[in-house]
Amino acid sequence: MMVQRTVPLVLLPAMGCDGQLWAQQVIALGDITHPELGDPTVDATLEAMAARVLAHAPPRFAVAGVSLGGYVALEMIRQAPERVERIALFGTRASLRMRARTLDEQGMLAIAPHADPMLTPIISGPVQAMAERVGAEVFERQQRALLARPDIGDAIGGVRVPTLVAVGERDRICLPDDARELAASIPGAHFRLIRNCGHLAPMERPGEVTALLRAFLTDRLDHA
């Protein structure tokens, strides 16, 4: 039986992460879409990050992002709504308001949203490796980019495409209520709570995230 392919899928990592966060989805979803990784590590603002990803993205595509990647995805819709066919947001809040912290206070891994004690030892090693590859300079630049644009209401208000909002049950950076608030602000958005999961769902619960994205991309989420 031939599998019908969907639009290309652009995947955006969280702050302090790289493409390894989405590694299992890139492989597992290759039969229905062409996954591509966006790079939010170069630029100093969300607007510039989104513009860079758009410059390298296909003419029309779906996009999925975790945390920072989710905010970049929303900014992509604000900049080019005609190109984004659907959006999936993992661990993404309805507001960027947060307490400003610097790397000098506690060190990168201590304040990174991915240094979650709920992560199993199997996951914590790859998470630390990602943070070390990305580096403190990029992490701080990404953090400042979030603090520089605390209001994303206009971007959220502009979402008019099929939307999935998912959050880990144990996420302590984006609490489940934060994600529910985001889902409630987007007409027709689907909300999913991922059990026994922290902030980095694609790596912590790869099979469940893959199944969610597969159902979402093929318009079968209501039955998943």
RODO-2510 file (C-alpha; in nm, 4 decimals, decimal comma):
residues 224
     n   res          X          Y          Z
     1     m     0,0000     0,0000     0,0000
     2     m     0,1439     0,3367    -0,0998
     3     v     0,1727     0,5901     0,1829
     4     q     0,0552     0,9372     0,0871
     5     r     0,3194     1,1951     0,1703
     6     t     0,2272     1,5198     0,3435
     7     v     0,3889     1,8630     0,3121
     8     p     0,7529     1,8964     0,4267
     9     l     0,8005     1,9272     0,8027
    10     v     1,0377     2,1845     0,9523
    11     l     1,1569     2,0882     1,3026
    12     l     1,2863     2,3495     1,5483
    13     p     1,4817     2,2567     1,8644
    14     a     1,4510     2,4036     2,2111
    15     m     1,6915     2,6498     2,3693
    16     g     2,0339     2,4990     2,4195
    17     c     1,9501     2,2022     2,1953
    18     d     2,0373     2,0965     1,8426
    19     g     1,8885     1,8631     1,5843
    20     q     1,9561     1,5588     1,8017
    21     l     1,6397     1,6501     1,9914
    22     w     1,4344     1,5485     1,6856
    23     a     1,6578     1,2642     1,5652
    24     q     1,4056     0,9847     1,6118
    25     q     1,1217     1,1785     1,4488
    26     v     1,3386     1,2612     1,1465
    27     i     1,3852     0,8890     1,0890
    28     a     1,0386     0,7665     1,1883
    29     l     0,8378     1,0214     0,9874
    30     g     1,0409     0,9916     0,6701
    31     d     0,7756     0,7751     0,5055
    32     i     0,5103     1,0493     0,5113
    33     t     0,7060     1,3747     0,5005
    34     h     1,0462     1,5238     0,4339
    35     p     1,1702     1,6442     0,7755
    36     e     1,4101     1,9373     0,7757
    37     l     1,5887     2,0956     1,0718
    38     g     1,5774     2,4699     1,1293
    39     d     1,8688     2,6446     1,2996
    40     p     1,7884     2,8972     1,5769
    41     t     2,1494     2,9159     1,7031
    42     v     2,2873     3,1921     1,4794
    43     d     2,0693     3,4979     1,5304
    44     a     2,0067     3,7299     1,8243
    45     t     1,6298     3,7844     1,7902
    46     l     1,3252     3,5669     1,7358
    47     e     1,2443     3,7697     1,4254
    48     a     1,5857     3,6981     1,2722
    49     m     1,5715     3,3311     1,3710
    50     a     1,2349     3,2951     1,1988
    51     a     1,3545     3,4803     0,8886
    52     r     1,6580     3,2533     0,8598
    53     v     1,4481     2,9369     0,8852
    54     l     1,1989     3,0730     0,6327
    55     a     1,4797     3,1530     0,3895
    56     h     1,5823     2,7856     0,3837
    57     a     1,2357     2,6279     0,4132
    58     p     1,0237     2,4883     0,1278
    59     p     0,7589     2,7153    -0,0273
    60     r     0,4885     2,5525     0,1896
    61     f     0,5438     2,3366     0,4947
    62     a     0,4331     2,2243     0,8378
    63     v     0,6411     2,3283     1,1376
    64     a     0,6949     2,1776     1,4834
    65     g     0,8930     2,3392     1,7630
    66     v     0,9831     2,2776     2,1244
    67     s     0,9916     2,5727     2,3668
    68     l     1,2128     2,8328     2,1932
    69     g     1,1446     2,6461     1,8698
    70     g     0,7730     2,6952     1,9297
    71     y     0,8144     3,0711     1,9632
    72     v     1,0217     3,0806     1,6452
    73     a     0,7476     2,8803     1,4700
    74     l     0,4861     3,1331     1,5814
    75     e     0,7038     3,4160     1,4531
    76     m     0,7336     3,2326     1,1191
    77     i     0,3544     3,2337     1,0906
    78     r     0,3511     3,6060     1,1709
    79     q     0,6083     3,6754     0,8979
    80     a     0,4799     3,4366     0,6297
    81     p     0,1301     3,3052     0,7115
    82     e     0,0728     3,1963     0,3514
    83     r     0,3581     2,9439     0,3697
    84     v     0,2755     2,7566     0,6921
    85     e     0,0099     2,4859     0,6528
    86     r     0,0032     2,3614     1,0130
    87     i     0,1931     2,4068     1,3372
    88     a     0,2771     2,1814     1,6344
    89     l     0,3953     2,3425     1,9581
    90     f     0,5584     2,1389     2,2350
    91     g     0,6368     2,2880     2,5760
    92     t     0,5372     2,6351     2,4551
    93     r     0,3767     2,8965     2,6760
    94     a     0,1174     3,1571     2,5877
    95     s     0,3549     3,4270     2,7165
    96     l     0,7316     3,4748     2,7111
    97     r     0,7337     3,6481     3,0496
    98     m     1,0020     3,4984     3,2685
    99     r     1,2539     3,6011     3,5326
   100     a     1,5720     3,7314     3,3751
   101     r     1,8725     3,5236     3,4672
   102     t     2,2274     3,5236     3,3405
   103     l     2,4692     3,2402     3,2849
   104     d     2,7078     3,3926     3,5358
   105     e     2,4612     3,3382     3,8214
   106     q     2,4486     2,9605     3,8197
   107     g     2,6125     2,8248     3,5063
   108     m     2,4556     2,7039     3,1863
   109     l     2,3298     2,3592     3,2781
   110     a     2,2017     2,4711     3,6183
   111     i     1,9556     2,7182     3,4687
   112     a     1,8887     2,5541     3,1341
   113     p     1,5267     2,4452     3,1090
   114     h     1,6497     2,1030     3,0022
   115     a     1,8415     2,0291     3,3233
   116     d     1,5309     1,8620     3,4641
   117     p     1,5886     1,6095     3,7448
   118     m     1,2877     1,4149     3,6158
   119     l     1,4921     1,3138     3,3123
   120     t     1,6183     0,9580     3,3262
   121     p     1,9950     0,8956     3,3158
   122     i     1,9517     0,7658     2,9603
   123     i     1,8180     1,1061     2,8518
   124     s     2,0248     1,3387     3,0698
   125     g     2,3534     1,2397     2,9019
   126     p     2,2384     1,3317     2,5479
   127     v     2,0784     1,6518     2,6814
   128     q     2,4049     1,7607     2,8407
   129     a     2,5927     1,6693     2,5220
   130     m     2,3572     1,8890     2,3192
   131     a     2,4053     2,1792     2,5586
   132     e     2,7820     2,1436     2,5348
   133     r     2,7738     2,1311     2,1538
   134     v     2,5533     2,4390     2,1339
   135     g     2,7633     2,6195     2,3931
   136     a     2,7115     2,8884     2,6541
   137     e     2,7381     3,1798     2,4095
   138     v     2,4510     3,0538     2,1943
   139     f     2,2430     2,9626     2,4993
   140     e     2,2787     3,3121     2,6408
   141     r     2,1951     3,4689     2,3028
   142     q     1,8807     3,2563     2,2775
   143     q     1,7791     3,3454     2,6313
   144     r     1,8197     3,7172     2,5603
   145     a     1,6151     3,6787     2,2432
   146     l     1,3264     3,5433     2,4489
   147     l     1,3555     3,8184     2,7094
   148     a     1,3669     4,0872     2,4396
   149     r     1,0216     3,9987     2,3017
   150     p     0,7959     3,9187     2,5999
   151     d     0,4660     3,9622     2,4127
   152     i     0,3788     3,7049     2,1459
   153     g     0,0066     3,7722     2,1542
   154     d     0,0049     3,9144     1,8020
   155     a     0,1759     3,6016     1,6665
   156     i    -0,0629     3,3709     1,8521
   157     g    -0,3605     3,5744     1,7364
   158     g    -0,2538     3,5273     1,3774
   159     v    -0,2625     3,1472     1,3816
   160     r    -0,5342     3,0285     1,1419
   161     v    -0,4007     2,6841     1,0530
   162     p    -0,4456     2,3400     1,2133
   163     t    -0,2571     2,3486     1,5433
   164     l    -0,1328     2,0921     1,7939
   165     v    -0,0304     2,2061     2,1426
   166     a     0,1358     1,9374     2,3543
   167     v     0,3115     1,9487     2,6905
   168     g     0,4791     1,7046     2,9254
   169     e     0,2878     1,6175     3,2395
   170     r     0,6059     1,6877     3,4408
   171     d     0,7228     1,9912     3,2462
   172     r     0,8335     2,2502     3,5033
   173     i     0,9276     2,5189     3,2496
   174     c     0,6020     2,5209     3,0550
   175     l     0,3431     2,3944     3,3016
   176     p     0,0451     2,2037     3,1618
   177     d    -0,1794     2,4990     3,2482
   178     d     0,0510     2,7274     3,0462
   179     a     0,0090     2,5053     2,7410
   180     r    -0,3661     2,4770     2,7947
   181     e    -0,3838     2,8572     2,7965
   182     l    -0,1984     2,8660     2,4658
   183     a    -0,4266     2,6029     2,3115
   184     a    -0,7345     2,7918     2,4305
   185     s    -0,6127     3,1072     2,2570
   186     i    -0,5861     2,9387     1,9141
   187     p    -0,9181     2,8561     1,7440
   188     g    -0,9621     2,4823     1,6955
   189     a    -0,6267     2,3866     1,8476
   190     h    -0,5780     2,0287     1,9658
   191     f    -0,4318     1,9894     2,3165
   192     r    -0,2432     1,6792     2,4297
   193     l    -0,0875     1,6040     2,7694
   194     i     0,2089     1,3662     2,7456
   195     r     0,2230     1,1488     3,0565
   196     n     0,5454     1,0881     3,2498
   197     c     0,7306     1,3472     3,0446
   198     g     0,9274     1,6636     3,1152
   199     h     1,0220     1,9528     2,8876
   200     l     1,1898     1,7699     2,5992
   201     a     0,9130     1,5439     2,4756
   202     p     1,0658     1,4429     2,1372
   203     m     1,3609     1,2880     2,3210
   204     e     1,1887     1,1763     2,6407
   205     r     0,8842     1,0190     2,4740
   206     p     0,9906     0,9787     2,1104
   207     g     0,7345     0,7130     2,0186
   208     e     0,4430     0,9137     2,1528
   209     v     0,5601     1,2363     1,9895
   210     t     0,6106     1,0586     1,6585
   211     a     0,2601     0,9096     1,6795
   212     l     0,1119     1,2520     1,7607
   213     l     0,2870     1,4178     1,4685
   214     r     0,1952     1,1360     1,2312
   215     a    -0,1707     1,1648     1,3285
   216     f    -0,1578     1,5445     1,3122
   217     l     0,0065     1,5565     0,9699
   218     t    -0,2425     1,3068     0,8244
   219     d    -0,5544     1,4649     0,9784
   220     r    -0,6147     1,1688     1,2092
   221     l    -0,5451     1,3368     1,5425
   222     d    -0,9081     1,3137     1,6534
   223     h    -0,8783     0,9349     1,6331
   224     a    -0,5328     0,9067     1,7946
***
